[in-house]
Amino acid sequence: MYEKLEEVAKKYEELTEKVSDPDVISDQNLFRQVAKEHAELRPVVEKFGEYKEVNASIDEAKSILDSDDAELKELAQMELEEGKERLEELEEEMKVLLLKKDPYDEKNIYLEIRAGTGGDEASLFVADMLRMYTRFAEMKKWKTEVVEMNETGVGGYKEVVVLIKGKGAYSYLKFEGGGHRVQRIPETESGGRIHTSAITVAVLPEADDVEFEFDPNDVRVDVYRASGAGGQHVNTTDSAVRMTHEPTGIVVTCQDERSQIKNREKAMKLMKSKLLEMEIRKKQEEEAQNRKLQVGSGDRSERIRTYNFPQNRVTDHRINMTTHNLDRFMEGYIEELLSAIYSYDQAERLQEAGL
């Protein structure tokens, strides 16, 4: 680890020179890139500097232990113990800082929830999950905006897409992608039998125009009249938009706005984010071939969690964590589990990096 830290410190010095180089400053794109990398390395270099200082104070304390002054020796021993404790803390902190940062962690996200097997029960659980994530977003002081929803006649949704705007939204929710299974007794079930149904969740970082571009000619745009469940909210103009990216077959629709132009804008942003997510997934699969646990794969076919209402139990199958507070969980109190998954993934990556 020490060698890696020396390499980072050397790289930081080179970047410090570059950010003040007139040739670099004159090229705005290059300058932004260099400044970003420089800022990302600063916390590591600062911790490493503190690590060296603590090491030096430990060496100094050790030399004082040979002194004949009993009071001075006692102070040196205290300083030595404190220094060793701080050194261990710094080593752990530096290990985490050395891990490759996810470039999308600070992004806003599109959260896409779809009903799977289970008919009406699955669509009702989509509504429950939408409420859960929305309440969590409120707790984090994030903003939410519905981009698209396809209602059912029973108060649920076949699918819903929500834009969540907030610092670190992707880092908090990126491990929510996958299959979620619910076990409960439907209100319409007279025999009290437990039904099992499933939904899928996808988490897409919002794509910036500068970081993701594609050929507009690859996208087919169809317009049609918007309508809600049971024929409600029927427009007299073709304001709803369906976009199809023909090379990949990805389809997005948007009819939330009355204006076709606004629906086009929303659909295009969502399309870019879906294509970006596809690129991220490819990279993750390449990097994670040898991983025992692909926590962040977001594969919809992977069942990641079970919600058992009769037992008030929620189980995350990736980290084998079970809690019996499903009632609170569904109210948006999900941070404890999210933190546990994040820590587990971090530990896996530290092991892989040999740190």
Legacy VTK file of the C-alpha trace (Angstrom):
# vtk DataFile Version 3.0
C-alpha trace
ASCII
DATASET POLYDATA
POINTS 355 float
0.000 0.000 0.000
2.845 2.381 0.834
4.198 2.096 -2.733
0.749 2.896 -4.155
0.509 5.946 -1.918
3.940 7.187 -3.058
2.771 6.807 -6.677
-0.382 8.802 -5.925
1.650 11.533 -4.198
3.969 11.752 -7.226
0.999 11.903 -9.611
-0.559 14.648 -7.482
2.608 16.763 -7.733
2.576 16.394 -11.528
-1.085 17.417 -11.680
-0.416 20.405 -9.377
2.077 21.678 -11.952
-0.349 21.010 -14.820
-3.262 22.967 -13.311
-1.116 26.097 -13.369
0.345 25.413 -16.854
-0.869 28.117 -19.319
-1.114 25.533 -22.133
-3.414 23.359 -20.030
-5.478 26.336 -18.834
-6.047 27.478 -22.439
-7.611 24.087 -23.283
-10.804 24.137 -21.196
-11.661 20.455 -21.702
-8.154 19.346 -20.715
-8.111 21.761 -17.780
-11.425 20.415 -16.436
-10.124 16.853 -16.737
-6.823 17.655 -14.977
-8.531 19.733 -12.259
-11.042 16.948 -11.595
-8.304 14.314 -11.230
-6.267 16.693 -9.053
-9.258 17.248 -6.728
-9.962 13.495 -6.491
-6.376 12.724 -5.407
-6.159 15.538 -2.826
-7.897 13.651 0.048
-5.549 10.660 -0.421
-2.447 12.849 -0.445
-3.616 14.801 2.620
-4.228 11.566 4.575
-0.825 10.260 3.476
0.763 13.471 4.721
-0.916 13.022 8.104
0.183 9.362 8.109
3.830 10.450 7.679
3.505 13.047 10.445
2.069 10.486 12.881
4.851 8.046 11.960
7.447 10.716 12.674
5.870 11.493 16.074
5.922 7.746 16.913
9.638 7.557 16.072
10.266 10.612 18.259
8.291 9.093 21.145
10.271 5.856 20.855
13.553 7.751 21.152
12.323 9.495 24.342
11.580 6.122 25.998
15.321 5.724 26.562
15.330 8.919 28.642
16.086 8.893 32.389
13.250 11.357 33.010
10.310 9.255 34.308
7.695 11.957 33.637
8.965 12.451 30.100
8.949 8.682 29.505
5.329 8.485 30.684
4.296 11.251 28.275
6.208 9.550 25.442
4.461 6.232 26.184
1.039 7.928 26.023
1.971 9.648 22.764
3.239 6.344 21.367
-0.027 4.527 22.140
-2.158 7.353 20.724
0.033 7.497 17.634
-0.252 3.752 16.961
-4.044 3.926 17.342
-4.271 6.885 14.962
-1.936 5.132 12.512
-4.299 2.143 12.307
-7.257 4.470 11.681
-5.363 6.308 8.932
-4.373 3.048 7.249
-8.039 1.993 7.026
-9.088 5.427 5.780
-6.367 5.433 3.119
-7.323 1.957 1.920
-10.852 3.186 1.206
-9.557 6.357 -0.473
-7.295 4.279 -2.729
-10.271 2.365 -4.130
-11.316 3.415 -7.589
-14.134 5.934 -7.226
-17.344 5.289 -9.111
-17.573 8.262 -11.527
-21.375 8.218 -11.335
-21.742 8.252 -7.527
-22.783 11.916 -7.316
-25.317 11.668 -10.148
-29.067 12.071 -10.156
-30.856 8.872 -11.113
-33.799 7.506 -13.017
-35.483 4.856 -10.886
-37.514 2.424 -12.973
-39.885 0.006 -11.190
-41.780 -2.645 -13.183
-44.349 -5.243 -12.205
-43.268 -8.831 -12.878
-45.087 -12.048 -12.051
-48.116 -11.808 -9.800
-50.684 -9.739 -11.687
-52.494 -7.102 -9.615
-50.437 -7.902 -6.507
-47.216 -7.125 -8.382
-48.619 -3.806 -9.652
-49.716 -2.858 -6.116
-46.226 -3.648 -4.829
-44.778 -1.323 -7.487
-46.907 1.435 -5.905
-45.651 0.457 -2.426
-42.023 0.519 -3.573
-42.507 3.871 -5.296
-43.803 5.277 -2.003
-40.886 3.732 -0.091
-38.219 5.220 -2.364
-40.037 8.570 -2.515
-40.176 8.783 1.287
-36.468 7.913 1.503
-35.734 10.676 -1.032
-37.739 13.124 1.109
-35.660 12.170 4.155
-32.496 12.926 2.158
-34.004 16.282 1.010
-33.893 15.121 -2.621
-36.396 16.111 -5.306
-38.490 13.571 -7.204
-40.217 13.939 -10.545
-42.385 11.307 -12.231
-41.246 10.836 -15.822
-43.603 8.054 -16.845
-46.210 5.849 -15.201
-48.505 3.157 -16.513
-51.406 2.757 -14.076
-53.595 -0.261 -13.500
-57.245 -0.126 -12.538
-56.578 -1.372 -8.984
-54.396 1.461 -7.717
-51.080 -0.011 -8.803
-48.670 0.496 -11.686
-47.424 -1.770 -14.440
-44.347 0.438 -14.500
-43.207 3.797 -13.209
-40.091 5.883 -13.885
-39.025 8.590 -11.432
-36.184 11.087 -11.728
-34.517 11.528 -8.321
-32.401 14.653 -8.039
-29.957 14.864 -5.164
-26.267 14.763 -4.333
-25.114 11.146 -4.147
-28.457 9.656 -5.214
-26.712 7.054 -7.381
-24.207 6.085 -4.662
-27.061 5.427 -2.212
-29.423 3.559 -4.538
-27.209 1.936 -7.186
-27.406 -1.481 -5.475
-31.234 -1.512 -5.602
-31.254 -2.781 -9.183
-32.553 -6.339 -9.564
-35.528 -8.540 -8.697
-37.572 -7.842 -5.560
-39.939 -10.575 -4.328
-42.960 -9.930 -2.095
-44.846 -12.476 0.010
-48.157 -11.369 1.524
-51.857 -12.102 1.776
-53.797 -10.046 -0.798
-56.819 -8.112 0.488
-58.983 -10.067 -1.963
-57.756 -13.437 -0.627
-60.545 -14.856 1.531
-58.674 -18.060 2.419
-55.723 -16.207 3.998
-53.204 -17.761 1.622
-49.850 -16.057 1.081
-49.206 -15.018 -2.514
-45.745 -14.494 -3.985
-45.197 -11.892 -6.680
-42.221 -10.014 -8.049
-41.125 -6.660 -9.426
-37.889 -5.437 -10.967
-35.983 -2.246 -10.249
-33.442 -0.512 -12.490
-31.237 2.385 -11.356
-29.893 4.572 -14.160
-27.465 7.466 -13.582
-28.675 10.592 -15.370
-26.550 11.034 -18.498
-25.015 14.402 -19.370
-25.006 15.469 -23.017
-21.241 15.916 -22.918
-20.525 12.432 -21.592
-22.904 10.443 -23.750
-23.800 11.049 -27.374
-25.408 8.879 -30.015
-26.591 9.207 -33.588
-30.131 10.720 -33.587
-30.759 8.819 -36.828
-30.676 5.595 -34.772
-33.794 6.714 -32.876
-37.314 6.272 -34.244
-39.863 8.666 -32.725
-43.579 7.880 -32.660
-46.237 10.228 -31.274
-49.706 9.311 -30.070
-52.505 10.563 -27.857
-51.858 10.259 -24.132
-54.366 8.524 -21.892
-54.485 7.450 -18.266
-56.004 4.364 -16.702
-59.612 3.800 -17.729
-59.449 6.474 -20.398
-58.767 9.349 -17.988
-56.614 12.347 -18.992
-57.127 11.884 -22.714
-55.391 14.499 -24.825
-56.885 15.846 -28.023
-53.394 16.182 -29.521
-50.587 13.693 -30.137
-48.517 14.759 -27.121
-47.266 11.345 -25.948
-43.878 10.227 -27.279
-42.395 6.775 -27.831
-38.700 6.542 -28.737
-37.028 3.399 -30.042
-33.240 3.071 -30.280
-33.125 0.685 -33.212
-29.545 -0.716 -32.765
-30.323 -1.893 -29.194
-34.124 -2.160 -29.222
-34.426 0.072 -26.133
-37.844 1.750 -25.946
-38.856 4.691 -23.750
-42.205 6.438 -23.551
-43.270 9.717 -21.990
-46.762 11.167 -21.733
-46.563 12.920 -18.378
-46.472 16.419 -19.898
-49.247 18.034 -21.962
-46.638 19.349 -24.392
-45.116 17.026 -27.005
-41.884 19.060 -26.925
-41.490 18.543 -23.168
-42.275 14.847 -23.517
-39.641 14.581 -26.269
-37.051 16.244 -24.029
-37.832 13.935 -21.100
-37.857 10.835 -23.317
-34.515 11.766 -24.904
-32.862 12.266 -21.484
-34.209 8.928 -20.303
-33.028 7.233 -23.518
-29.493 8.579 -23.019
-29.479 7.336 -19.427
-30.656 3.868 -20.493
-27.881 3.669 -23.093
-25.337 4.904 -20.534
-26.529 2.232 -18.086
-25.996 -0.397 -20.788
-22.387 0.783 -21.177
-21.869 0.740 -17.399
-23.307 -2.796 -17.204
-20.873 -4.011 -19.886
-17.908 -2.564 -17.980
-19.139 -4.019 -14.686
-19.492 -7.467 -16.220
-15.968 -7.284 -17.659
-14.483 -6.103 -14.344
-16.538 -8.473 -12.195
-15.928 -11.774 -13.983
-13.839 -13.069 -11.091
-15.932 -11.585 -8.300
-17.762 -13.889 -5.949
-20.439 -11.280 -5.324
-21.648 -8.884 -7.992
-23.513 -6.587 -5.645
-23.645 -3.780 -8.151
-24.571 -5.754 -11.249
-28.195 -4.622 -11.195
-29.195 -7.666 -13.232
-32.990 -7.768 -13.301
-33.033 -11.554 -13.428
-31.171 -11.704 -10.107
-33.485 -11.891 -7.064
-31.833 -9.582 -4.587
-34.422 -9.169 -1.823
-37.542 -10.727 -0.302
-40.243 -8.806 1.566
-42.299 -11.140 3.787
-45.261 -9.241 5.238
-46.723 -11.953 7.529
-43.353 -12.228 9.287
-42.579 -8.459 9.038
-39.284 -9.603 7.516
-36.991 -8.207 4.835
-34.056 -10.298 3.608
-31.271 -9.177 1.289
-29.961 -12.359 -0.320
-26.642 -10.887 -1.505
-25.311 -10.222 1.988
-27.565 -12.684 3.862
-28.960 -9.895 6.028
-32.422 -10.274 7.567
-34.276 -7.728 9.691
-37.776 -7.862 11.187
-38.755 -4.250 10.638
-40.463 -4.467 7.252
-43.197 -2.067 8.386
-40.616 0.707 8.981
-38.641 -0.318 5.921
-41.663 0.296 3.689
-41.986 3.764 5.252
-38.610 4.690 3.740
-36.270 3.757 6.602
-33.927 1.803 4.337
-30.586 3.478 5.017
-29.324 0.841 7.470
-29.601 -1.899 4.845
-28.231 0.330 2.069
-25.171 1.105 4.250
-24.625 -2.586 5.014
-24.659 -3.471 1.290
-22.314 -0.570 0.487
-19.878 -1.671 3.239
-19.998 -5.265 2.016
-19.193 -4.207 -1.527
-16.391 -1.975 -0.253
-14.857 -4.866 1.705
-15.019 -7.068 -1.406
-13.257 -4.434 -3.506
-10.568 -3.910 -0.860
-9.889 -7.637 -0.872
-9.687 -7.703 -4.660
-7.288 -4.749 -4.650
-5.074 -6.535 -2.102
-5.439 -3.708 0.406
LINES 1 356
355 0 1 2 3 4 5 6 7 8 9 10 11 12 13 14 15 16 17 18 19 20 21 22 23 24 25 26 27 28 29 30 31 32 33 34 35 36 37 38 39 40 41 42 43 44 45 46 47 48 49 50 51 52 53 54 55 56 57 58 59 60 61 62 63 64 65 66 67 68 69 70 71 72 73 74 75 76 77 78 79 80 81 82 83 84 85 86 87 88 89 90 91 92 93 94 95 96 97 98 99 100 101 102 103 104 105 106 107 108 109 110 111 112 113 114 115 116 117 118 119 120 121 122 123 124 125 126 127 128 129 130 131 132 133 134 135 136 137 138 139 140 141 142 143 144 145 146 147 148 149 150 151 152 153 154 155 156 157 158 159 160 161 162 163 164 165 166 167 168 169 170 171 172 173 174 175 176 177 178 179 180 181 182 183 184 185 186 187 188 189 190 191 192 193 194 195 196 197 198 199 200 201 202 203 204 205 206 207 208 209 210 211 212 213 214 215 216 217 218 219 220 221 222 223 224 225 226 227 228 229 230 231 232 233 234 235 236 237 238 239 240 241 242 243 244 245 246 247 248 249 250 251 252 253 254 255 256 257 258 259 260 261 262 263 264 265 266 267 268 269 270 271 272 273 274 275 276 277 278 279 280 281 282 283 284 285 286 287 288 289 290 291 292 293 294 295 296 297 298 299 300 301 302 303 304 305 306 307 308 309 310 311 312 313 314 315 316 317 318 319 320 321 322 323 324 325 326 327 328 329 330 331 332 333 334 335 336 337 338 339 340 341 342 343 344 345 346 347 348 349 350 351 352 353 354
